[in-house]
Amino acid sequence: MHTCPRCDSKKAETVSKSPVEGAWEAYQCQHCFFTWRSSEPDTITNPEKYNPSFKIDPAEVETAVQVPAVPKRKN
Ligand SMILES: [Zn+2]
């Protein structure tokens, strides 16, 4: 288990690994569904360095049901 950089829950699981062993792993938070790769900069991978503006409160995940609509194609 890993700590989610976005919601700080400890529910992130390894969901994929690089074809070349040891190059990277991909993780997904089972609470807020944030997904990241171990090879990304520490501003993404480290919960303490993740941009505070983009942090979310884990308690609010269940009430965040609004998903923005995909706009119509222009052509
Ligand atoms: Zn999360």
PDB file of the backbone (N, CA, C, O) and the ligand in Angstrom, with CONECT records:
HET     ZN  A 101       1
ATOM      1  N   MET A   1       0.832  -1.202   0.000  1.00  0.00           N
ATOM      2  CA  MET A   1       0.000   0.000   0.000  1.00  0.00           C
ATOM      3  C   MET A   1       0.874   1.263   0.000  1.00  0.00           C
ATOM      4  O   MET A   1       1.964   1.294   0.571  1.00  0.00           O
ATOM      5  N   HIS A   2       0.358   2.285  -0.653  1.00  0.00           N
ATOM      6  CA  HIS A   2       1.078   3.552  -0.747  1.00  0.00           C
ATOM      7  C   HIS A   2       0.149   4.675  -0.286  1.00  0.00           C
ATOM      8  O   HIS A   2      -1.072   4.521  -0.257  1.00  0.00           O
ATOM      9  N   THR A   3       0.758   5.809   0.076  1.00  0.00           N
ATOM     10  CA  THR A   3      -0.036   6.970   0.467  1.00  0.00           C
ATOM     11  C   THR A   3      -0.386   7.781  -0.777  1.00  0.00           C
ATOM     12  O   THR A   3       0.484   8.080  -1.595  1.00  0.00           O
ATOM     13  N   CYS A   4      -1.640   8.130  -0.914  1.00  0.00           N
ATOM     14  CA  CYS A   4      -2.094   8.923  -2.061  1.00  0.00           C
ATOM     15  C   CYS A   4      -1.614  10.366  -1.909  1.00  0.00           C
ATOM     16  O   CYS A   4      -1.878  10.985  -0.878  1.00  0.00           O
ATOM     17  N   PRO A   5      -0.915  10.925  -2.910  1.00  0.00           N
ATOM     18  CA  PRO A   5      -0.440  12.311  -2.813  1.00  0.00           C
ATOM     19  C   PRO A   5      -1.583  13.317  -2.792  1.00  0.00           C
ATOM     20  O   PRO A   5      -1.416  14.421  -2.273  1.00  0.00           O
ATOM     21  N   ARG A   6      -2.747  12.959  -3.349  1.00  0.00           N
ATOM     22  CA  ARG A   6      -3.835  13.920  -3.447  1.00  0.00           C
ATOM     23  C   ARG A   6      -4.721  13.944  -2.206  1.00  0.00           C
ATOM     24  O   ARG A   6      -5.065  15.020  -1.718  1.00  0.00           O
ATOM     25  N   CYS A   7      -5.100  12.761  -1.682  1.00  0.00           N
ATOM     26  CA  CYS A   7      -6.034  12.760  -0.547  1.00  0.00           C
ATOM     27  C   CYS A   7      -5.400  12.214   0.738  1.00  0.00           C
ATOM     28  O   CYS A   7      -6.057  12.163   1.778  1.00  0.00           O
ATOM     29  N   ASP A   8      -4.142  11.812   0.671  1.00  0.00           N
ATOM     30  CA  ASP A   8      -3.397  11.332   1.836  1.00  0.00           C
ATOM     31  C   ASP A   8      -3.941  10.041   2.454  1.00  0.00           C
ATOM     32  O   ASP A   8      -3.513   9.657   3.543  1.00  0.00           O
ATOM     33  N   SER A   9      -4.865   9.374   1.790  1.00  0.00           N
ATOM     34  CA  SER A   9      -5.290   8.086   2.334  1.00  0.00           C
ATOM     35  C   SER A   9      -4.214   7.047   2.015  1.00  0.00           C
ATOM     36  O   SER A   9      -3.414   7.231   1.098  1.00  0.00           O
ATOM     37  N   LYS A  10      -4.203   5.976   2.766  1.00  0.00           N
ATOM     38  CA  LYS A  10      -3.169   4.961   2.559  1.00  0.00           C
ATOM     39  C   LYS A  10      -3.709   3.790   1.748  1.00  0.00           C
ATOM     40  O   LYS A  10      -3.341   2.635   1.964  1.00  0.00           O
ATOM     41  N   LYS A  11      -4.595   4.121   0.804  1.00  0.00           N
ATOM     42  CA  LYS A  11      -5.294   3.072   0.069  1.00  0.00           C
ATOM     43  C   LYS A  11      -4.852   2.949  -1.383  1.00  0.00           C
ATOM     44  O   LYS A  11      -5.604   2.442  -2.214  1.00  0.00           O
ATOM     45  N   ALA A  12      -3.651   3.403  -1.698  1.00  0.00           N
ATOM     46  CA  ALA A  12      -3.195   3.307  -3.081  1.00  0.00           C
ATOM     47  C   ALA A  12      -2.522   1.953  -3.325  1.00  0.00           C
ATOM     48  O   ALA A  12      -1.724   1.467  -2.523  1.00  0.00           O
ATOM     49  N   GLU A  13      -2.882   1.373  -4.462  1.00  0.00           N
ATOM     50  CA  GLU A  13      -2.336   0.060  -4.802  1.00  0.00           C
ATOM     51  C   GLU A  13      -1.520   0.142  -6.080  1.00  0.00           C
ATOM     52  O   GLU A  13      -1.731   1.025  -6.912  1.00  0.00           O
ATOM     53  N   THR A  14      -0.600  -0.776  -6.225  1.00  0.00           N
ATOM     54  CA  THR A  14       0.151  -0.892  -7.470  1.00  0.00           C
ATOM     55  C   THR A  14      -0.775  -1.484  -8.528  1.00  0.00           C
ATOM     56  O   THR A  14      -1.335  -2.563  -8.336  1.00  0.00           O
ATOM     57  N   VAL A  15      -0.936  -0.768  -9.655  1.00  0.00           N
ATOM     58  CA  VAL A  15      -1.844  -1.254 -10.695  1.00  0.00           C
ATOM     59  C   VAL A  15      -1.109  -1.675 -11.962  1.00  0.00           C
ATOM     60  O   VAL A  15      -1.681  -2.367 -12.805  1.00  0.00           O
ATOM     61  N   SER A  16       0.147  -1.269 -12.108  1.00  0.00           N
ATOM     62  CA  SER A  16       0.883  -1.661 -13.302  1.00  0.00           C
ATOM     63  C   SER A  16       2.381  -1.526 -13.043  1.00  0.00           C
ATOM     64  O   SER A  16       2.813  -0.757 -12.184  1.00  0.00           O
ATOM     65  N   LYS A  17       3.152  -2.281 -13.794  1.00  0.00           N
ATOM     66  CA  LYS A  17       4.616  -2.176 -13.709  1.00  0.00           C
ATOM     67  C   LYS A  17       5.186  -2.085 -15.108  1.00  0.00           C
ATOM     68  O   LYS A  17       4.607  -2.590 -16.070  1.00  0.00           O
ATOM     69  N   SER A  18       6.348  -1.424 -15.205  1.00  0.00           N
ATOM     70  CA  SER A  18       6.975  -1.232 -16.512  1.00  0.00           C
ATOM     71  C   SER A  18       7.362  -2.570 -17.145  1.00  0.00           C
ATOM     72  O   SER A  18       7.696  -3.527 -16.446  1.00  0.00           O
ATOM     73  N   PRO A  19       7.312  -2.622 -18.493  1.00  0.00           N
ATOM     74  CA  PRO A  19       7.771  -3.834 -19.189  1.00  0.00           C
ATOM     75  C   PRO A  19       9.228  -4.161 -18.849  1.00  0.00           C
ATOM     76  O   PRO A  19       9.600  -5.325 -18.707  1.00  0.00           O
ATOM     77  N   VAL A  20      10.046  -3.105 -18.722  1.00  0.00           N
ATOM     78  CA  VAL A  20      11.424  -3.297 -18.276  1.00  0.00           C
ATOM     79  C   VAL A  20      11.390  -3.265 -16.747  1.00  0.00           C
ATOM     80  O   VAL A  20      11.051  -2.243 -16.151  1.00  0.00           O
ATOM     81  N   GLU A  21      11.732  -4.352 -16.136  1.00  0.00           N
ATOM     82  CA  GLU A  21      11.571  -4.474 -14.695  1.00  0.00           C
ATOM     83  C   GLU A  21      12.315  -3.384 -13.932  1.00  0.00           C
ATOM     84  O   GLU A  21      13.488  -3.118 -14.192  1.00  0.00           O
ATOM     85  N   GLY A  22      11.617  -2.757 -12.985  1.00  0.00           N
ATOM     86  CA  GLY A  22      12.244  -1.778 -12.108  1.00  0.00           C
ATOM     87  C   GLY A  22      12.266  -0.358 -12.627  1.00  0.00           C
ATOM     88  O   GLY A  22      12.718   0.540 -11.917  1.00  0.00           O
ATOM     89  N   ALA A  23      11.785  -0.116 -13.866  1.00  0.00           N
ATOM     90  CA  ALA A  23      11.820   1.242 -14.417  1.00  0.00           C
ATOM     91  C   ALA A  23      10.782   2.131 -13.739  1.00  0.00           C
ATOM     92  O   ALA A  23      11.093   3.257 -13.350  1.00  0.00           O
ATOM     93  N   TRP A  24       9.556   1.641 -13.595  1.00  0.00           N
ATOM     94  CA  TRP A  24       8.514   2.410 -12.904  1.00  0.00           C
ATOM     95  C   TRP A  24       7.394   1.472 -12.477  1.00  0.00           C
ATOM     96  O   TRP A  24       7.286   0.338 -12.944  1.00  0.00           O
ATOM     97  N   GLU A  25       6.571   1.982 -11.577  1.00  0.00           N
ATOM     98  CA  GLU A  25       5.326   1.311 -11.193  1.00  0.00           C
ATOM     99  C   GLU A  25       4.225   2.357 -11.259  1.00  0.00           C
ATOM    100  O   GLU A  25       4.480   3.539 -11.028  1.00  0.00           O
ATOM    101  N   ALA A  26       3.008   1.937 -11.569  1.00  0.00           N
ATOM    102  CA  ALA A  26       1.868   2.845 -11.553  1.00  0.00           C
ATOM    103  C   ALA A  26       0.987   2.499 -10.361  1.00  0.00           C
ATOM    104  O   ALA A  26       0.759   1.329 -10.054  1.00  0.00           O
ATOM    105  N   TYR A  27       0.501   3.537  -9.701  1.00  0.00           N
ATOM    106  CA  TYR A  27      -0.322   3.359  -8.508  1.00  0.00           C
ATOM    107  C   TYR A  27      -1.673   4.033  -8.702  1.00  0.00           C
ATOM    108  O   TYR A  27      -1.792   5.021  -9.427  1.00  0.00           O
ATOM    109  N   GLN A  28      -2.671   3.493  -8.053  1.00  0.00           N
ATOM    110  CA  GLN A  28      -3.984   4.140  -8.071  1.00  0.00           C
ATOM    111  C   GLN A  28      -4.557   4.152  -6.661  1.00  0.00           C
ATOM    112  O   GLN A  28      -4.543   3.146  -5.951  1.00  0.00           O
ATOM    113  N   CYS A  29      -5.062   5.325  -6.278  1.00  0.00           N
ATOM    114  CA  CYS A  29      -5.712   5.455  -4.975  1.00  0.00           C
ATOM    115  C   CYS A  29      -7.108   4.837  -5.051  1.00  0.00           C
ATOM    116  O   CYS A  29      -7.907   5.203  -5.912  1.00  0.00           O
ATOM    117  N   GLN A  30      -7.390   3.920  -4.166  1.00  0.00           N
ATOM    118  CA  GLN A  30      -8.688   3.241  -4.197  1.00  0.00           C
ATOM    119  C   GLN A  30      -9.787   4.099  -3.563  1.00  0.00           C
ATOM    120  O   GLN A  30     -10.959   3.724  -3.566  1.00  0.00           O
ATOM    121  N   HIS A  31      -9.396   5.242  -3.025  1.00  0.00           N
ATOM    122  CA  HIS A  31     -10.401   6.124  -2.431  1.00  0.00           C
ATOM    123  C   HIS A  31     -10.818   7.238  -3.387  1.00  0.00           C
ATOM    124  O   HIS A  31     -12.009   7.430  -3.631  1.00  0.00           O
ATOM    125  N   CYS A  32      -9.828   7.986  -3.939  1.00  0.00           N
ATOM    126  CA  CYS A  32     -10.180   9.111  -4.817  1.00  0.00           C
ATOM    127  C   CYS A  32      -9.833   8.844  -6.288  1.00  0.00           C
ATOM    128  O   CYS A  32     -10.115   9.674  -7.152  1.00  0.00           O
ATOM    129  N   PHE A  33      -9.227   7.697  -6.570  1.00  0.00           N
ATOM    130  CA  PHE A  33      -8.890   7.250  -7.928  1.00  0.00           C
ATOM    131  C   PHE A  33      -7.780   8.055  -8.590  1.00  0.00           C
ATOM    132  O   PHE A  33      -7.574   7.954  -9.799  1.00  0.00           O
ATOM    133  N   PHE A  34      -7.070   8.846  -7.809  1.00  0.00           N
ATOM    134  CA  PHE A  34      -5.870   9.491  -8.352  1.00  0.00           C
ATOM    135  C   PHE A  34      -4.899   8.396  -8.782  1.00  0.00           C
ATOM    136  O   PHE A  34      -4.700   7.410  -8.074  1.00  0.00           O
ATOM    137  N   THR A  35      -4.298   8.587  -9.957  1.00  0.00           N
ATOM    138  CA  THR A  35      -3.387   7.586 -10.510  1.00  0.00           C
ATOM    139  C   THR A  35      -2.085   8.269 -10.897  1.00  0.00           C
ATOM    140  O   THR A  35      -2.099   9.327 -11.527  1.00  0.00           O
ATOM    141  N   TRP A  36      -0.980   7.678 -10.528  1.00  0.00           N
ATOM    142  CA  TRP A  36       0.314   8.282 -10.848  1.00  0.00           C
ATOM    143  C   TRP A  36       1.353   7.205 -11.028  1.00  0.00           C
ATOM    144  O   TRP A  36       1.150   6.041 -10.683  1.00  0.00           O
ATOM    145  N   ARG A  37       2.487   7.634 -11.585  1.00  0.00           N
ATOM    146  CA  ARG A  37       3.573   6.708 -11.841  1.00  0.00           C
ATOM    147  C   ARG A  37       4.775   7.107 -10.993  1.00  0.00           C
ATOM    148  O   ARG A  37       5.025   8.289 -10.758  1.00  0.00           O
ATOM    149  N   SER A  38       5.503   6.111 -10.546  1.00  0.00           N
ATOM    150  CA  SER A  38       6.633   6.358  -9.642  1.00  0.00           C
ATOM    151  C   SER A  38       7.712   7.230 -10.279  1.00  0.00           C
ATOM    152  O   SER A  38       8.504   7.850  -9.569  1.00  0.00           O
ATOM    153  N   SER A  39       7.751   7.283 -11.614  1.00  0.00           N
ATOM    154  CA  SER A  39       8.800   8.052 -12.295  1.00  0.00           C
ATOM    155  C   SER A  39       8.433   9.526 -12.467  1.00  0.00           C
ATOM    156  O   SER A  39       9.215  10.285 -13.039  1.00  0.00           O
ATOM    157  N   GLU A  40       7.268   9.943 -11.988  1.00  0.00           N
ATOM    158  CA  GLU A  40       6.883  11.346 -12.092  1.00  0.00           C
ATOM    159  C   GLU A  40       7.638  12.177 -11.043  1.00  0.00           C
ATOM    160  O   GLU A  40       8.154  11.622 -10.073  1.00  0.00           O
ATOM    161  N   PRO A  41       7.704  13.512 -11.234  1.00  0.00           N
ATOM    162  CA  PRO A  41       8.429  14.353 -10.272  1.00  0.00           C
ATOM    163  C   PRO A  41       7.821  14.268  -8.874  1.00  0.00           C
ATOM    164  O   PRO A  41       6.651  13.919  -8.714  1.00  0.00           O
ATOM    165  N   ASP A  42       8.628  14.590  -7.866  1.00  0.00           N
ATOM    166  CA  ASP A  42       8.130  14.421  -6.493  1.00  0.00           C
ATOM    167  C   ASP A  42       7.012  15.404  -6.139  1.00  0.00           C
ATOM    168  O   ASP A  42       6.363  15.253  -5.104  1.00  0.00           O
ATOM    169  N   THR A  43       6.783  16.404  -6.985  1.00  0.00           N
ATOM    170  CA  THR A  43       5.622  17.273  -6.766  1.00  0.00           C
ATOM    171  C   THR A  43       4.322  16.524  -7.079  1.00  0.00           C
ATOM    172  O   THR A  43       3.235  16.987  -6.734  1.00  0.00           O
ATOM    173  N   ILE A  44       4.441  15.383  -7.724  1.00  0.00           N
ATOM    174  CA  ILE A  44       3.281  14.522  -7.979  1.00  0.00           C
ATOM    175  C   ILE A  44       3.292  13.316  -7.039  1.00  0.00           C
ATOM    176  O   ILE A  44       2.250  12.927  -6.512  1.00  0.00           O
ATOM    177  N   THR A  45       4.443  12.740  -6.836  1.00  0.00           N
ATOM    178  CA  THR A  45       4.505  11.454  -6.117  1.00  0.00           C
ATOM    179  C   THR A  45       4.581  11.588  -4.596  1.00  0.00           C
ATOM    180  O   THR A  45       4.202  10.668  -3.872  1.00  0.00           O
ATOM    181  N   ASN A  46       5.070  12.736  -4.111  1.00  0.00           N
ATOM    182  CA  ASN A  46       5.262  12.903  -2.670  1.00  0.00           C
ATOM    183  C   ASN A  46       4.104  13.694  -2.057  1.00  0.00           C
ATOM    184  O   ASN A  46       3.909  14.861  -2.399  1.00  0.00           O
ATOM    185  N   PRO A  47       3.334  13.075  -1.156  1.00  0.00           N
ATOM    186  CA  PRO A  47       2.182  13.769  -0.566  1.00  0.00           C
ATOM    187  C   PRO A  47       2.531  15.110   0.074  1.00  0.00           C
ATOM    188  O   PRO A  47       1.696  16.014   0.118  1.00  0.00           O
ATOM    189  N   GLU A  48       3.761  15.240   0.569  1.00  0.00           N
ATOM    190  CA  GLU A  48       4.153  16.490   1.230  1.00  0.00           C
ATOM    191  C   GLU A  48       4.530  17.585   0.238  1.00  0.00           C
ATOM    192  O   GLU A  48       4.552  18.763   0.595  1.00  0.00           O
ATOM    193  N   LYS A  49       4.827  17.207  -1.004  1.00  0.00           N
ATOM    194  CA  LYS A  49       5.224  18.202  -2.001  1.00  0.00           C
ATOM    195  C   LYS A  49       4.154  18.427  -3.056  1.00  0.00           C
ATOM    196  O   LYS A  49       4.296  19.292  -3.921  1.00  0.00           O
ATOM    197  N   TYR A  50       3.096  17.656  -2.983  1.00  0.00           N
ATOM    198  CA  TYR A  50       1.984  17.810  -3.925  1.00  0.00           C
ATOM    199  C   TYR A  50       1.357  19.194  -3.727  1.00  0.00           C
ATOM    200  O   TYR A  50       1.183  19.639  -2.593  1.00  0.00           O
ATOM    201  N   ASN A  51       1.019  19.874  -4.828  1.00  0.00           N
ATOM    202  CA  ASN A  51       0.475  21.230  -4.750  1.00  0.00           C
ATOM    203  C   ASN A  51      -0.761  21.265  -3.833  1.00  0.00           C
ATOM    204  O   ASN A  51      -1.767  20.617  -4.122  1.00  0.00           O
ATOM    205  N   PRO A  52      -0.680  22.022  -2.729  1.00  0.00           N
ATOM    206  CA  PRO A  52      -1.799  22.058  -1.776  1.00  0.00           C
ATOM    207  C   PRO A  52      -3.117  22.495  -2.414  1.00  0.00           C
ATOM    208  O   PRO A  52      -4.189  22.113  -1.944  1.00  0.00           O
ATOM    209  N   SER A  53      -3.044  23.291  -3.477  1.00  0.00           N
ATOM    210  CA  SER A  53      -4.266  23.744  -4.142  1.00  0.00           C
ATOM    211  C   SER A  53      -5.049  22.588  -4.750  1.00  0.00           C
ATOM    212  O   SER A  53      -6.260  22.682  -4.946  1.00  0.00           O
ATOM    213  N   PHE A  54      -4.347  21.495  -5.046  1.00  0.00           N
ATOM    214  CA  PHE A  54      -4.991  20.360  -5.706  1.00  0.00           C
ATOM    215  C   PHE A  54      -5.294  19.220  -4.745  1.00  0.00           C
ATOM    216  O   PHE A  54      -5.816  18.182  -5.153  1.00  0.00           O
ATOM    217  N   LYS A  55      -4.966  19.410  -3.464  1.00  0.00           N
ATOM    218  CA  LYS A  55      -5.289  18.387  -2.470  1.00  0.00           C
ATOM    219  C   LYS A  55      -6.797  18.303  -2.285  1.00  0.00           C
ATOM    220  O   LYS A  55      -7.506  19.292  -2.464  1.00  0.00           O
ATOM    221  N   ILE A  56      -7.282  17.123  -1.928  1.00  0.00           N
ATOM    222  CA  ILE A  56      -8.706  17.006  -1.618  1.00  0.00           C
ATOM    223  C   ILE A  56      -8.902  16.363  -0.250  1.00  0.00           C
ATOM    224  O   ILE A  56      -8.062  15.608   0.239  1.00  0.00           O
ATOM    225  N   ASP A  57     -10.030  16.687   0.337  1.00  0.00           N
ATOM    226  CA  ASP A  57     -10.391  16.116   1.625  1.00  0.00           C
ATOM    227  C   ASP A  57     -11.036  14.749   1.357  1.00  0.00           C
ATOM    228  O   ASP A  57     -12.059  14.675   0.677  1.00  0.00           O
ATOM    229  N   PRO A  58     -10.449  13.675   1.883  1.00  0.00           N
ATOM    230  CA  PRO A  58     -10.999  12.346   1.587  1.00  0.00           C
ATOM    231  C   PRO A  58     -12.475  12.208   1.954  1.00  0.00           C
ATOM    232  O   PRO A  58     -13.194  11.416   1.345  1.00  0.00           O
ATOM    233  N   ALA A  59     -12.933  12.979   2.951  1.00  0.00           N
ATOM    234  CA  ALA A  59     -14.341  12.898   3.363  1.00  0.00           C
ATOM    235  C   ALA A  59     -15.282  13.459   2.308  1.00  0.00           C
ATOM    236  O   ALA A  59     -16.477  13.162   2.310  1.00  0.00           O
ATOM    237  N   GLU A  60     -14.738  14.275   1.402  1.00  0.00           N
ATOM    238  CA  GLU A  60     -15.590  14.898   0.387  1.00  0.00           C
ATOM    239  C   GLU A  60     -15.716  14.072  -0.885  1.00  0.00           C
ATOM    240  O   GLU A  60     -16.503  14.404  -1.772  1.00  0.00           O
ATOM    241  N   VAL A  61     -14.945  13.002  -0.972  1.00  0.00           N
ATOM    242  CA  VAL A  61     -14.958  12.223  -2.210  1.00  0.00           C
ATOM    243  C   VAL A  61     -16.349  11.677  -2.517  1.00  0.00           C
ATOM    244  O   VAL A  61     -16.803  11.728  -3.660  1.00  0.00           O
ATOM    245  N   GLU A  62     -17.015  11.162  -1.505  1.00  0.00           N
ATOM    246  CA  GLU A  62     -18.315  10.537  -1.742  1.00  0.00           C
ATOM    247  C   GLU A  62     -19.385  11.522  -2.171  1.00  0.00           C
ATOM    248  O   GLU A  62     -20.372  11.131  -2.796  1.00  0.00           O
ATOM    249  N   THR A  63     -19.205  12.805  -1.843  1.00  0.00           N
ATOM    250  CA  THR A  63     -20.210  13.792  -2.233  1.00  0.00           C
ATOM    251  C   THR A  63     -19.825  14.494  -3.537  1.00  0.00           C
ATOM    252  O   THR A  63     -20.583  15.319  -4.046  1.00  0.00           O
ATOM    253  N   ALA A  64     -18.662  14.171  -4.070  1.00  0.00           N
ATOM    254  CA  ALA A  64     -18.208  14.806  -5.311  1.00  0.00           C
ATOM    255  C   ALA A  64     -18.724  14.007  -6.505  1.00  0.00           C
ATOM    256  O   ALA A  64     -17.969  13.307  -7.179  1.00  0.00           O
ATOM    257  N   VAL A  65     -20.027  14.129  -6.748  1.00  0.00           N
ATOM    258  CA  VAL A  65     -20.650  13.296  -7.776  1.00  0.00           C
ATOM    259  C   VAL A  65     -20.781  14.007  -9.127  1.00  0.00           C
ATOM    260  O   VAL A  65     -21.127  13.384 -10.131  1.00  0.00           O
ATOM    261  N   GLN A  66     -20.500  15.319  -9.143  1.00  0.00           N
ATOM    262  CA  GLN A  66     -20.630  16.062 -10.388  1.00  0.00           C
ATOM    263  C   GLN A  66     -19.428  15.806 -11.289  1.00  0.00           C
ATOM    264  O   GLN A  66     -18.287  16.068 -10.909  1.00  0.00           O
ATOM    265  N   VAL A  67     -19.693  15.301 -12.465  1.00  0.00           N
ATOM    266  CA  VAL A  67     -18.632  15.115 -13.447  1.00  0.00           C
ATOM    267  C   VAL A  67     -18.908  16.076 -14.597  1.00  0.00           C
ATOM    268  O   VAL A  67     -19.988  16.029 -15.187  1.00  0.00           O
ATOM    269  N   PRO A  68     -17.959  16.946 -14.928  1.00  0.00           N
ATOM    270  CA  PRO A  68     -18.199  17.910 -16.004  1.00  0.00           C
ATOM    271  C   PRO A  68     -18.556  17.198 -17.314  1.00  0.00           C
ATOM    272  O   PRO A  68     -17.958  16.183 -17.670  1.00  0.00           O
ATOM    273  N   ALA A  69     -19.538  17.751 -18.014  1.00  0.00           N
ATOM    274  CA  ALA A  69     -19.965  17.162 -19.281  1.00  0.00           C
ATOM    275  C   ALA A  69     -18.892  17.359 -20.349  1.00  0.00           C
ATOM    276  O   ALA A  69     -18.147  18.339 -20.332  1.00  0.00           O
ATOM    277  N   VAL A  70     -18.834  16.421 -21.262  1.00  0.00           N
ATOM    278  CA  VAL A  70     -17.922  16.563 -22.403  1.00  0.00           C
ATOM    279  C   VAL A  70     -18.614  17.459 -23.414  1.00  0.00           C
ATOM    280  O   VAL A  70     -19.722  17.138 -23.845  1.00  0.00           O
ATOM    281  N   PRO A  71     -17.998  18.581 -23.813  1.00  0.00           N
ATOM    282  CA  PRO A  71     -18.668  19.487 -24.759  1.00  0.00           C
ATOM    283  C   PRO A  71     -18.856  18.831 -26.132  1.00  0.00           C
ATOM    284  O   PRO A  71     -18.149  17.889 -26.490  1.00  0.00           O
ATOM    285  N   LYS A  72     -19.825  19.352 -26.887  1.00  0.00           N
ATOM    286  CA  LYS A  72     -20.065  18.834 -28.235  1.00  0.00           C
ATOM    287  C   LYS A  72     -18.881  19.100 -29.138  1.00  0.00           C
ATOM    288  O   LYS A  72     -18.146  20.071 -28.958  1.00  0.00           O
ATOM    289  N   ARG A  73     -18.710  18.240 -30.093  1.00  0.00           N
ATOM    290  CA  ARG A  73     -17.662  18.458 -31.103  1.00  0.00           C
ATOM    291  C   ARG A  73     -17.968  19.709 -31.898  1.00  0.00           C
ATOM    292  O   ARG A  73     -19.133  20.021 -32.142  1.00  0.00           O
ATOM    293  N   LYS A  74     -16.944  20.424 -32.300  1.00  0.00           N
ATOM    294  CA  LYS A  74     -17.160  21.650 -33.050  1.00  0.00           C
ATOM    295  C   LYS A  74     -17.256  21.380 -34.545  1.00  0.00           C
ATOM    296  O   LYS A  74     -17.711  22.245 -35.294  1.00  0.00           O
ATOM    297  N   ASN A  75     -16.847  20.222 -34.987  1.00  0.00           N
ATOM    298  CA  ASN A  75     -16.960  19.913 -36.423  1.00  0.00           C
ATOM    299  C   ASN A  75     -17.196  18.428 -36.630  1.00  0.00           C
ATOM    300  O   ASN A  75     -17.317  17.975 -37.768  1.00  0.00           O
TER     301      ASN A  75
HETATM  302 ZN    ZN A 101      -6.518   9.531  -3.043  1.00  0.00          ZN2+
END
